[in-house]
Amino acid sequence: MQQAISYAEYDTSAGDTFDELALDFCGNEMYASEIIALNPDYADVLIFGEGITLILPVYELEDRIETLPPWRDG
């Protein structure tokens, strides 16, 4: 995994999950464990309600790992 260049606060929307946030903001679901580590008070939450402030890692755009399967790439 890449090293975060900074961190940002994010207010959840109802229905957000750690893996969804990792995919949307980091480019890969595998970063969910890093988001959980940054937000240990919410480690047991599976689906977030609205308005919970989380800390998310920020990565260089070119460092994002693409997760599209070959048939959806391009």
C-alpha positions as CSV (number, residue, x, y, z in Angstrom):
1,M,0.0,0.0,0.0
2,Q,1.0,3.6,-0.6
3,Q,1.8,6.1,2.1
4,A,-0.9,8.8,2.7
5,I,0.3,12.3,1.8
6,S,-2.3,13.9,4.2
7,Y,-5.5,13.2,6.0
8,A,-9.0,14.7,5.6
9,E,-12.2,14.8,7.6
10,Y,-15.3,13.3,6.0
11,D,-18.9,13.4,7.2
12,T,-20.6,10.2,6.4
13,S,-23.8,9.8,4.5
14,A,-26.4,7.2,5.6
15,G,-25.4,3.8,4.2
16,D,-21.6,4.5,3.9
17,T,-19.3,1.5,4.7
18,F,-15.6,1.3,5.3
19,D,-15.0,-0.6,2.1
20,E,-17.1,1.7,0.0
21,L,-15.2,4.7,1.4
22,A,-11.9,3.0,0.7
23,L,-12.9,2.4,-2.9
24,D,-14.3,5.9,-3.5
25,F,-11.6,7.9,-1.8
26,C,-8.5,5.6,-2.0
27,G,-9.2,3.7,-5.2
28,N,-9.2,0.2,-3.6
29,E,-11.2,-1.6,-0.9
30,M,-8.0,-2.9,0.6
31,Y,-7.5,0.5,2.2
32,A,-10.6,-0.1,4.4
33,S,-8.3,-1.5,7.2
34,E,-6.3,1.8,7.2
35,I,-9.5,3.9,7.5
36,I,-10.6,1.7,10.4
37,A,-7.2,2.1,12.1
38,L,-7.6,5.9,11.8
39,N,-11.1,5.7,13.3
40,P,-10.9,3.1,16.1
41,D,-14.0,4.3,17.9
42,Y,-16.1,3.2,14.9
43,A,-14.3,-0.1,14.1
44,D,-17.4,-2.1,14.9
45,V,-19.7,-0.1,12.7
46,L,-20.8,-2.0,9.5
47,I,-23.1,0.7,8.0
48,F,-22.8,4.3,9.0
49,G,-25.6,6.7,9.7
50,E,-25.5,10.3,8.5
51,G,-23.1,12.9,9.9
52,I,-20.4,10.9,11.6
53,T,-17.0,12.6,11.1
54,L,-14.2,10.2,10.0
55,I,-10.6,10.7,9.2
56,L,-9.6,9.5,5.7
57,P,-6.2,9.1,4.2
58,V,-5.4,11.2,1.1
59,Y,-3.1,9.7,-1.6
60,E,-1.6,11.0,-4.8
61,L,-4.0,10.4,-7.6
62,E,-1.4,8.4,-9.6
63,D,-0.8,6.2,-6.6
64,R,-4.3,4.9,-6.6
65,I,-4.7,1.2,-7.4
66,E,-7.3,0.5,-10.1
67,T,-9.6,-2.4,-9.3
68,L,-11.6,-2.7,-12.5
69,P,-11.7,-6.2,-13.9
70,P,-10.1,-6.5,-17.4
71,W,-13.4,-6.6,-19.2
72,R,-14.5,-3.2,-17.7
73,D,-11.1,-1.5,-18.2
74,G,-10.8,0.9,-21.0
